[in-house]
Amino acid sequence: MSRTEEEIDRDYKALVDSANTIELAMGELKNKTIEEKKDIVKRNYEHIETVLKKYENFFKTDWGSRDLTNINKAVTDGKAYVE
């Protein structure tokens, strides 16, 4: 199962968007309750995990030079925030 560059770019952008949403929910969102923020964070880190799991067999080559460091950090931080 290989993906085109466009598909990889689309999936990577979705991961980055979810990571950014996690960071936003944990920090700057002022119009949400803590439970609403936790729900937002959980949904987004679960999305990241789902996408990464789906393509884990291609992790080293399929993502190319795209950096997943901040994405993985968002998952770790998000899980800590929700607990």
Secondary structure, 3 states (H helix, E strand, C coil): CCCCHHHHHHHHHHHHHHHHHHHHHHHCCCCCCHHHHHHHHHHHHHHHHHHHHHCHHHHHHHCCCCCCHHHHHHHHHHHHHHC
